[in-house]
Amino acid sequence: MGRFRRMLDRLSSSQEDLESEELREDAETAGCTKIGDCRDRQIVTVTGTLRTVTLRPRAGVPALEAELFDGSAALDVVWLGRRSIVGIEPGRRLIASGRISMSRGRRVLFNPKYELRPLGRE
């Protein structure tokens, strides 16, 4: 019954729901913290897909900002003093580590240690 129900759920789910489920499973398999569970000042390792990448000035300093999504929530990743980073582009999977900060209700990770994940299926 469980297998049939999962198959039926997959057929009736939207593409975004399916991708979110895949990202949540990937984060769990990698042993990372779900972004939705991250709290202010917590040191975490998270993984997900970059949705957007934007160059914005912060206090007169260039900052590369990206939105990382893992299926549970989104997280802003900010590299201060960087205009671009090779491989940091929308659609790319990433593992990032650092201390979470809360800014206007959004989770932010400044200057994280990061690792690019291989493109496509792993």
C-alpha positions as CSV (number, residue, x, y, z in Angstrom):
1,M,0.0,0.0,0.0
2,G,2.8,2.4,0.9
3,R,4.6,2.0,-2.5
4,F,1.3,2.5,-4.4
5,R,0.5,5.6,-2.4
6,R,3.9,7.2,-3.0
7,M,3.6,6.5,-6.7
8,L,0.1,8.1,-6.8
9,D,1.4,11.1,-4.8
10,R,4.3,11.6,-7.3
11,L,1.9,11.5,-10.3
12,S,-0.4,14.2,-8.7
13,S,2.5,16.4,-7.5
14,S,3.8,19.5,-9.3
15,Q,7.3,19.6,-10.7
16,E,8.3,22.1,-7.9
17,D,7.0,19.7,-5.2
18,L,9.0,16.8,-6.7
19,E,12.2,18.9,-6.9
20,S,11.7,20.1,-3.3
21,E,11.3,16.5,-2.2
22,E,14.5,15.5,-4.0
23,L,16.4,18.4,-2.4
24,R,15.2,17.5,1.1
25,E,16.2,13.9,0.6
26,D,19.6,15.0,-0.7
27,A,20.2,17.2,2.3
28,E,19.3,14.3,4.6
29,T,21.6,11.9,2.8
30,A,24.5,14.3,2.9
31,G,24.0,14.7,6.7
32,C,23.3,18.5,6.4
33,T,20.9,20.6,8.5
34,K,17.6,21.5,6.8
35,I,17.5,25.2,6.1
36,G,14.1,25.3,7.7
37,D,15.5,24.1,11.0
38,C,18.4,26.7,11.1
39,R,18.3,29.1,14.0
40,D,20.1,32.5,14.6
41,R,23.8,32.1,15.6
42,Q,23.8,28.4,14.9
43,I,26.8,26.9,13.1
44,V,25.6,24.7,10.3
45,T,26.4,22.8,7.1
46,V,23.6,23.1,4.5
47,T,23.1,22.0,1.0
48,G,20.8,22.9,-1.8
49,T,20.4,24.5,-5.2
50,L,21.2,28.1,-6.0
51,R,18.1,29.8,-7.2
52,T,19.4,33.3,-7.9
53,V,22.8,35.0,-7.9
54,T,23.1,38.8,-7.7
55,L,25.8,41.4,-7.3
56,R,24.8,44.1,-4.8
57,P,26.8,46.7,-2.8
58,R,26.7,46.3,0.9
59,A,28.0,49.4,2.8
60,G,30.0,50.4,-0.2
61,V,31.6,46.9,-0.6
62,P,30.6,44.6,-3.5
63,A,28.8,41.5,-2.4
64,L,27.8,38.4,-4.3
65,E,24.5,37.2,-3.0
66,A,22.8,33.9,-3.8
67,E,19.6,32.2,-2.6
68,L,20.1,28.6,-1.6
69,F,17.1,26.4,-1.5
70,D,16.9,22.9,0.0
71,G,13.2,22.0,-0.3
72,S,12.4,23.1,3.3
73,A,13.3,26.8,3.1
74,A,15.6,29.4,1.5
75,L,18.8,30.9,2.8
76,D,20.7,33.9,1.6
77,V,24.4,33.2,1.0
78,V,26.6,36.4,0.9
79,W,30.3,36.6,-0.1
80,L,31.4,40.1,0.9
81,G,34.1,41.7,-1.3
82,R,33.4,39.4,-4.2
83,R,32.0,40.3,-7.6
84,S,31.9,36.8,-8.9
85,I,33.0,33.3,-8.1
86,V,33.6,30.6,-10.7
87,G,30.8,28.0,-10.6
88,I,28.4,30.1,-8.4
89,E,25.5,30.3,-10.8
90,P,21.7,29.6,-10.7
91,G,20.9,25.9,-10.8
92,R,24.2,24.8,-9.3
93,R,24.2,22.6,-6.2
94,L,26.3,23.7,-3.2
95,I,27.3,22.7,0.3
96,A,27.9,25.7,2.6
97,S,29.2,25.9,6.2
98,G,29.1,28.8,8.6
99,R,27.2,30.7,11.3
100,I,23.6,31.6,10.5
101,S,22.5,35.2,11.0
102,M,18.9,36.4,10.9
103,S,18.2,39.6,8.9
104,R,14.6,40.9,8.6
105,G,13.3,37.4,9.2
106,R,15.5,35.7,6.6
107,R,18.4,33.3,7.3
108,V,21.8,34.6,6.0
109,L,25.2,32.9,5.8
110,F,28.1,35.4,5.3
111,N,31.4,34.3,3.7
112,P,30.8,30.6,4.2
113,K,33.1,27.7,3.5
114,Y,31.6,26.1,0.4
115,E,31.9,23.2,-1.9
116,L,30.4,23.0,-5.4
117,R,28.4,19.8,-6.0
118,P,28.7,17.9,-9.3
119,L,26.3,19.0,-12.0
120,G,23.5,16.6,-12.9
121,R,22.6,13.4,-11.0
122,E,25.2,12.1,-8.5
